Amino acid sequence: MTHAAPGTEDDEIYDIAPQNPGLLVAAGECDQPTTGRDVCLARYRVDGPEHPRTG
């Protein structure tokens, strides 16, 4: 398990999909204080850490 914090503790992942060999993409919602609920995507390596080009 890894931690990524694009929003607050109310963030939710709805789906995870394989991208390239060794990468996963997680899609969901992030609770942003200034804009409310936003769509968020995060890319991870299969060994856990967030991919360095996510952002």
PDB file of N, CA, C and O in Angstrom:
ATOM      1  N   MET A   1       0.844  -1.168   0.000  1.00  0.00           N
ATOM      2  CA  MET A   1       0.000   0.000   0.000  1.00  0.00           C
ATOM      3  C   MET A   1       0.889   1.229   0.000  1.00  0.00           C
ATOM      4  O   MET A   1       1.917   1.266   0.676  1.00  0.00           O
ATOM      5  N   THR A   2       0.490   2.226  -0.756  1.00  0.00           N
ATOM      6  CA  THR A   2       1.229   3.483  -0.811  1.00  0.00           C
ATOM      7  C   THR A   2       0.283   4.639  -0.560  1.00  0.00           C
ATOM      8  O   THR A   2      -0.930   4.498  -0.716  1.00  0.00           O
ATOM      9  N   HIS A   3       0.825   5.773  -0.174  1.00  0.00           N
ATOM     10  CA  HIS A   3      -0.001   6.939   0.134  1.00  0.00           C
ATOM     11  C   HIS A   3       0.266   8.035  -0.881  1.00  0.00           C
ATOM     12  O   HIS A   3       1.417   8.392  -1.131  1.00  0.00           O
ATOM     13  N   ALA A   4      -0.784   8.562  -1.456  1.00  0.00           N
ATOM     14  CA  ALA A   4      -0.694   9.739  -2.330  1.00  0.00           C
ATOM     15  C   ALA A   4      -1.752  10.707  -1.848  1.00  0.00           C
ATOM     16  O   ALA A   4      -2.855  10.289  -1.497  1.00  0.00           O
ATOM     17  N   ALA A   5      -1.445  11.969  -1.822  1.00  0.00           N
ATOM     18  CA  ALA A   5      -2.365  12.928  -1.227  1.00  0.00           C
ATOM     19  C   ALA A   5      -2.690  14.089  -2.159  1.00  0.00           C
ATOM     20  O   ALA A   5      -2.296  15.222  -1.885  1.00  0.00           O
ATOM     21  N   PRO A   6      -3.413  13.826  -3.273  1.00  0.00           N
ATOM     22  CA  PRO A   6      -3.786  14.955  -4.120  1.00  0.00           C
ATOM     23  C   PRO A   6      -4.881  15.824  -3.525  1.00  0.00           C
ATOM     24  O   PRO A   6      -5.037  16.973  -3.939  1.00  0.00           O
ATOM     25  N   GLY A   7      -5.637  15.314  -2.574  1.00  0.00           N
ATOM     26  CA  GLY A   7      -6.734  16.075  -1.977  1.00  0.00           C
ATOM     27  C   GLY A   7      -6.714  15.936  -0.470  1.00  0.00           C
ATOM     28  O   GLY A   7      -5.697  16.210   0.168  1.00  0.00           O
ATOM     29  N   THR A   8      -7.845  15.506   0.116  1.00  0.00           N
ATOM     30  CA  THR A   8      -7.954  15.341   1.563  1.00  0.00           C
ATOM     31  C   THR A   8      -8.217  13.879   1.883  1.00  0.00           C
ATOM     32  O   THR A   8      -8.121  13.011   1.015  1.00  0.00           O
ATOM     33  N   GLU A   9      -8.549  13.618   3.140  1.00  0.00           N
ATOM     34  CA  GLU A   9      -8.834  12.238   3.543  1.00  0.00           C
ATOM     35  C   GLU A   9     -10.119  11.695   2.930  1.00  0.00           C
ATOM     36  O   GLU A   9     -10.413  10.510   3.086  1.00  0.00           O
ATOM     37  N   ASP A  10     -10.893  12.528   2.239  1.00  0.00           N
ATOM     38  CA  ASP A  10     -12.136  12.085   1.605  1.00  0.00           C
ATOM     39  C   ASP A  10     -11.945  11.622   0.163  1.00  0.00           C
ATOM     40  O   ASP A  10     -12.932  11.420  -0.546  1.00  0.00           O
ATOM     41  N   ASP A  11     -10.703  11.449  -0.289  1.00  0.00           N
ATOM     42  CA  ASP A  11     -10.440  11.001  -1.655  1.00  0.00           C
ATOM     43  C   ASP A  11     -10.881   9.549  -1.820  1.00  0.00           C
ATOM     44  O   ASP A  11     -10.832   8.765  -0.872  1.00  0.00           O
ATOM     45  N   GLU A  12     -11.314   9.197  -3.033  1.00  0.00           N
ATOM     46  CA  GLU A  12     -11.783   7.841  -3.307  1.00  0.00           C
ATOM     47  C   GLU A  12     -11.249   7.367  -4.648  1.00  0.00           C
ATOM     48  O   GLU A  12     -11.219   8.124  -5.619  1.00  0.00           O
ATOM     49  N   ILE A  13     -10.824   6.098  -4.694  1.00  0.00           N
ATOM     50  CA  ILE A  13     -10.438   5.459  -5.954  1.00  0.00           C
ATOM     51  C   ILE A  13     -11.626   4.639  -6.429  1.00  0.00           C
ATOM     52  O   ILE A  13     -12.190   3.858  -5.663  1.00  0.00           O
ATOM     53  N   TYR A  14     -12.012   4.813  -7.702  1.00  0.00           N
ATOM     54  CA  TYR A  14     -13.128   4.064  -8.271  1.00  0.00           C
ATOM     55  C   TYR A  14     -12.681   2.947  -9.194  1.00  0.00           C
ATOM     56  O   TYR A  14     -13.398   1.959  -9.356  1.00  0.00           O
ATOM     57  N   ASP A  15     -11.514   3.081  -9.801  1.00  0.00           N
ATOM     58  CA  ASP A  15     -11.061   2.055 -10.734  1.00  0.00           C
ATOM     59  C   ASP A  15      -9.545   2.100 -10.854  1.00  0.00           C
ATOM     60  O   ASP A  15      -8.926   3.151 -10.688  1.00  0.00           O
ATOM     61  N   ILE A  16      -8.959   0.952 -11.143  1.00  0.00           N
ATOM     62  CA  ILE A  16      -7.524   0.820 -11.383  1.00  0.00           C
ATOM     63  C   ILE A  16      -7.357   0.042 -12.680  1.00  0.00           C
ATOM     64  O   ILE A  16      -8.013  -0.979 -12.886  1.00  0.00           O
ATOM     65  N   ALA A  17      -6.474   0.527 -13.556  1.00  0.00           N
ATOM     66  CA  ALA A  17      -6.263  -0.125 -14.852  1.00  0.00           C
ATOM     67  C   ALA A  17      -4.771  -0.253 -15.129  1.00  0.00           C
ATOM     68  O   ALA A  17      -3.993   0.630 -14.768  1.00  0.00           O
ATOM     69  N   PRO A  18      -4.363  -1.366 -15.777  1.00  0.00           N
ATOM     70  CA  PRO A  18      -2.962  -1.481 -16.194  1.00  0.00           C
ATOM     71  C   PRO A  18      -2.693  -0.506 -17.332  1.00  0.00           C
ATOM     72  O   PRO A  18      -3.563  -0.266 -18.168  1.00  0.00           O
ATOM     73  N   GLN A  19      -1.489   0.055 -17.364  1.00  0.00           N
ATOM     74  CA  GLN A  19      -1.153   0.967 -18.447  1.00  0.00           C
ATOM     75  C   GLN A  19      -0.068   0.352 -19.311  1.00  0.00           C
ATOM     76  O   GLN A  19      -0.376  -0.182 -20.376  1.00  0.00           O
ATOM     77  N   ASN A  20       1.140   0.404 -18.912  1.00  0.00           N
ATOM     78  CA  ASN A  20       2.262  -0.225 -19.607  1.00  0.00           C
ATOM     79  C   ASN A  20       2.792  -1.311 -18.698  1.00  0.00           C
ATOM     80  O   ASN A  20       2.409  -1.370 -17.530  1.00  0.00           O
ATOM     81  N   PRO A  21       3.660  -2.171 -19.198  1.00  0.00           N
ATOM     82  CA  PRO A  21       4.237  -3.165 -18.290  1.00  0.00           C
ATOM     83  C   PRO A  21       4.848  -2.482 -17.064  1.00  0.00           C
ATOM     84  O   PRO A  21       5.743  -1.645 -17.180  1.00  0.00           O
ATOM     85  N   GLY A  22       4.350  -2.854 -15.908  1.00  0.00           N
ATOM     86  CA  GLY A  22       4.881  -2.314 -14.665  1.00  0.00           C
ATOM     87  C   GLY A  22       4.202  -1.058 -14.155  1.00  0.00           C
ATOM     88  O   GLY A  22       4.621  -0.521 -13.130  1.00  0.00           O
ATOM     89  N   LEU A  23       3.154  -0.560 -14.838  1.00  0.00           N
ATOM     90  CA  LEU A  23       2.469   0.658 -14.398  1.00  0.00           C
ATOM     91  C   LEU A  23       0.970   0.424 -14.238  1.00  0.00           C
ATOM     92  O   LEU A  23       0.373  -0.367 -14.968  1.00  0.00           O
ATOM     93  N   LEU A  24       0.371   1.120 -13.276  1.00  0.00           N
ATOM     94  CA  LEU A  24      -1.070   1.102 -13.048  1.00  0.00           C
ATOM     95  C   LEU A  24      -1.567   2.538 -12.993  1.00  0.00           C
ATOM     96  O   LEU A  24      -0.840   3.433 -12.564  1.00  0.00           O
ATOM     97  N   VAL A  25      -2.809   2.764 -13.428  1.00  0.00           N
ATOM     98  CA  VAL A  25      -3.438   4.077 -13.321  1.00  0.00           C
ATOM     99  C   VAL A  25      -4.658   3.930 -12.420  1.00  0.00           C
ATOM    100  O   VAL A  25      -5.496   3.053 -12.636  1.00  0.00           O
ATOM    101  N   ALA A  26      -4.753   4.792 -11.410  1.00  0.00           N
ATOM    102  CA  ALA A  26      -5.903   4.818 -10.511  1.00  0.00           C
ATOM    103  C   ALA A  26      -6.716   6.073 -10.815  1.00  0.00           C
ATOM    104  O   ALA A  26      -6.158   7.160 -10.965  1.00  0.00           O
ATOM    105  N   ALA A  27      -8.042   5.918 -10.905  1.00  0.00           N
ATOM    106  CA  ALA A  27      -8.932   7.045 -11.184  1.00  0.00           C
ATOM    107  C   ALA A  27      -9.971   7.153 -10.078  1.00  0.00           C
ATOM    108  O   ALA A  27     -10.464   6.146  -9.571  1.00  0.00           O
ATOM    109  N   GLY A  28     -10.294   8.383  -9.712  1.00  0.00           N
ATOM    110  CA  GLY A  28     -11.289   8.581  -8.676  1.00  0.00           C
ATOM    111  C   GLY A  28     -11.603  10.042  -8.473  1.00  0.00           C
ATOM    112  O   GLY A  28     -11.471  10.856  -9.388  1.00  0.00           O
ATOM    113  N   GLU A  29     -12.030  10.374  -7.240  1.00  0.00           N
ATOM    114  CA  GLU A  29     -12.377  11.746  -6.886  1.00  0.00           C
ATOM    115  C   GLU A  29     -11.476  12.230  -5.763  1.00  0.00           C
ATOM    116  O   GLU A  29     -11.096  11.463  -4.878  1.00  0.00           O
ATOM    117  N   CYS A  30     -11.139  13.516  -5.812  1.00  0.00           N
ATOM    118  CA  CYS A  30     -10.375  14.173  -4.759  1.00  0.00           C
ATOM    119  C   CYS A  30     -11.201  15.333  -4.231  1.00  0.00           C
ATOM    120  O   CYS A  30     -11.833  16.058  -4.999  1.00  0.00           O
ATOM    121  N   ASP A  31     -11.190  15.501  -2.935  1.00  0.00           N
ATOM    122  CA  ASP A  31     -11.898  16.616  -2.311  1.00  0.00           C
ATOM    123  C   ASP A  31     -10.926  17.783  -2.184  1.00  0.00           C
ATOM    124  O   ASP A  31     -10.014  17.749  -1.357  1.00  0.00           O
ATOM    125  N   GLN A  32     -11.120  18.809  -2.999  1.00  0.00           N
ATOM    126  CA  GLN A  32     -10.257  19.991  -2.997  1.00  0.00           C
ATOM    127  C   GLN A  32     -10.967  21.128  -2.259  1.00  0.00           C
ATOM    128  O   GLN A  32     -12.124  21.420  -2.561  1.00  0.00           O
ATOM    129  N   PRO A  33     -10.305  21.769  -1.308  1.00  0.00           N
ATOM    130  CA  PRO A  33     -10.955  22.823  -0.522  1.00  0.00           C
ATOM    131  C   PRO A  33     -11.479  23.990  -1.365  1.00  0.00           C
ATOM    132  O   PRO A  33     -12.518  24.561  -1.034  1.00  0.00           O
ATOM    133  N   THR A  34     -10.790  24.350  -2.432  1.00  0.00           N
ATOM    134  CA  THR A  34     -11.201  25.524  -3.210  1.00  0.00           C
ATOM    135  C   THR A  34     -12.191  25.216  -4.322  1.00  0.00           C
ATOM    136  O   THR A  34     -12.972  26.088  -4.703  1.00  0.00           O
ATOM    137  N   THR A  35     -12.178  23.980  -4.859  1.00  0.00           N
ATOM    138  CA  THR A  35     -13.030  23.661  -6.007  1.00  0.00           C
ATOM    139  C   THR A  35     -14.069  22.584  -5.732  1.00  0.00           C
ATOM    140  O   THR A  35     -14.917  22.328  -6.586  1.00  0.00           O
ATOM    141  N   GLY A  36     -14.030  21.955  -4.581  1.00  0.00           N
ATOM    142  CA  GLY A  36     -14.959  20.871  -4.278  1.00  0.00           C
ATOM    143  C   GLY A  36     -14.423  19.543  -4.784  1.00  0.00           C
ATOM    144  O   GLY A  36     -13.226  19.274  -4.685  1.00  0.00           O
ATOM    145  N   ARG A  37     -15.300  18.717  -5.324  1.00  0.00           N
ATOM    146  CA  ARG A  37     -14.913  17.390  -5.796  1.00  0.00           C
ATOM    147  C   ARG A  37     -14.334  17.484  -7.196  1.00  0.00           C
ATOM    148  O   ARG A  37     -14.972  18.037  -8.092  1.00  0.00           O
ATOM    149  N   ASP A  38     -13.134  16.951  -7.399  1.00  0.00           N
ATOM    150  CA  ASP A  38     -12.463  16.938  -8.693  1.00  0.00           C
ATOM    151  C   ASP A  38     -12.136  15.509  -9.091  1.00  0.00           C
ATOM    152  O   ASP A  38     -11.998  14.637  -8.232  1.00  0.00           O
ATOM    153  N   VAL A  39     -12.011  15.267 -10.386  1.00  0.00           N
ATOM    154  CA  VAL A  39     -11.529  13.983 -10.891  1.00  0.00           C
ATOM    155  C   VAL A  39     -10.017  13.953 -10.690  1.00  0.00           C
ATOM    156  O   VAL A  39      -9.327  14.926 -10.995  1.00  0.00           O
ATOM    157  N   CYS A  40      -9.507  12.842 -10.179  1.00  0.00           N
ATOM    158  CA  CYS A  40      -8.066  12.700  -9.959  1.00  0.00           C
ATOM    159  C   CYS A  40      -7.567  11.414 -10.603  1.00  0.00           C
ATOM    160  O   CYS A  40      -8.244  10.386 -10.575  1.00  0.00           O
ATOM    161  N   LEU A  41      -6.389  11.485 -11.177  1.00  0.00           N
ATOM    162  CA  LEU A  41      -5.699  10.322 -11.725  1.00  0.00           C
ATOM    163  C   LEU A  41      -4.327  10.240 -11.082  1.00  0.00           C
ATOM    164  O   LEU A  41      -3.679  11.261 -10.853  1.00  0.00           O
ATOM    165  N   ALA A  42      -3.888   9.034 -10.793  1.00  0.00           N
ATOM    166  CA  ALA A  42      -2.543   8.821 -10.267  1.00  0.00           C
ATOM    167  C   ALA A  42      -1.960   7.599 -10.950  1.00  0.00           C
ATOM    168  O   ALA A  42      -2.654   6.606 -11.168  1.00  0.00           O
ATOM    169  N   ARG A  43      -0.690   7.677 -11.282  1.00  0.00           N
ATOM    170  CA  ARG A  43      -0.020   6.545 -11.925  1.00  0.00           C
ATOM    171  C   ARG A  43       0.990   5.975 -10.934  1.00  0.00           C
ATOM    172  O   ARG A  43       1.751   6.712 -10.307  1.00  0.00           O
ATOM    173  N   TYR A  44       0.982   4.652 -10.804  1.00  0.00           N
ATOM    174  CA  TYR A  44       1.847   3.956  -9.857  1.00  0.00           C
ATOM    175  C   TYR A  44       2.656   2.891 -10.568  1.00  0.00           C
ATOM    176  O   TYR A  44       2.232   2.336 -11.582  1.00  0.00           O
ATOM    177  N   ARG A  45       3.826   2.617 -10.021  1.00  0.00           N
ATOM    178  CA  ARG A  45       4.577   1.436 -10.437  1.00  0.00           C
ATOM    179  C   ARG A  45       3.967   0.255  -9.685  1.00  0.00           C
ATOM    180  O   ARG A  45       3.446   0.426  -8.583  1.00  0.00           O
ATOM    181  N   VAL A  46       4.029  -0.933 -10.269  1.00  0.00           N
ATOM    182  CA  VAL A  46       3.400  -2.085  -9.622  1.00  0.00           C
ATOM    183  C   VAL A  46       4.061  -2.424  -8.290  1.00  0.00           C
ATOM    184  O   VAL A  46       3.461  -3.123  -7.474  1.00  0.00           O
ATOM    185  N   ASP A  47       5.285  -1.946  -8.047  1.00  0.00           N
ATOM    186  CA  ASP A  47       5.930  -2.211  -6.761  1.00  0.00           C
ATOM    187  C   ASP A  47       5.518  -1.203  -5.688  1.00  0.00           C
ATOM    188  O   ASP A  47       6.044  -1.247  -4.576  1.00  0.00           O
ATOM    189  N   GLY A  48       4.575  -0.284  -6.004  1.00  0.00           N
ATOM    190  CA  GLY A  48       3.987   0.569  -4.986  1.00  0.00           C
ATOM    191  C   GLY A  48       4.174   2.057  -5.105  1.00  0.00           C
ATOM    192  O   GLY A  48       3.182   2.781  -5.023  1.00  0.00           O
ATOM    193  N   PRO A  49       5.395   2.577  -5.296  1.00  0.00           N
ATOM    194  CA  PRO A  49       5.549   4.039  -5.276  1.00  0.00           C
ATOM    195  C   PRO A  49       4.844   4.724  -6.439  1.00  0.00           C
ATOM    196  O   PRO A  49       4.681   4.155  -7.518  1.00  0.00           O
ATOM    197  N   GLU A  50       4.433   5.960  -6.187  1.00  0.00           N
ATOM    198  CA  GLU A  50       3.824   6.756  -7.245  1.00  0.00           C
ATOM    199  C   GLU A  50       4.863   6.997  -8.335  1.00  0.00           C
ATOM    200  O   GLU A  50       6.028   7.269  -8.048  1.00  0.00           O
ATOM    201  N   HIS A  51       4.427   6.893  -9.587  1.00  0.00           N
ATOM    202  CA  HIS A  51       5.326   7.100 -10.726  1.00  0.00           C
ATOM    203  C   HIS A  51       5.819   8.544 -10.706  1.00  0.00           C
ATOM    204  O   HIS A  51       5.015   9.450 -10.491  1.00  0.00           O
ATOM    205  N   PRO A  52       7.119   8.793 -10.924  1.00  0.00           N
ATOM    206  CA  PRO A  52       7.664  10.151 -10.790  1.00  0.00           C
ATOM    207  C   PRO A  52       7.085  11.172 -11.763  1.00  0.00           C
ATOM    208  O   PRO A  52       7.154  12.368 -11.481  1.00  0.00           O
ATOM    209  N   ARG A  53       6.522  10.759 -12.887  1.00  0.00           N
ATOM    210  CA  ARG A  53       5.952  11.716 -13.843  1.00  0.00           C
ATOM    211  C   ARG A  53       4.468  11.963 -13.617  1.00  0.00           C
ATOM    212  O   ARG A  53       3.828  12.619 -14.439  1.00  0.00           O
ATOM    213  N   THR A  54       3.900  11.453 -12.520  1.00  0.00           N
ATOM    214  CA  THR A  54       2.512  11.755 -12.180  1.00  0.00           C
ATOM    215  C   THR A  54       2.463  13.166 -11.633  1.00  0.00           C
ATOM    216  O   THR A  54       3.334  13.568 -10.862  1.00  0.00           O
ATOM    217  N   GLY A  55       1.458  13.912 -12.025  1.00  0.00           N
ATOM    218  CA  GLY A  55       1.377  15.223 -11.421  1.00  0.00           C
ATOM    219  C   GLY A  55       0.609  16.145 -12.233  1.00  0.00           C
ATOM    220  O   GLY A  55       0.443  17.306 -11.860  1.00  0.00           O
TER     221      GLY A  55
END
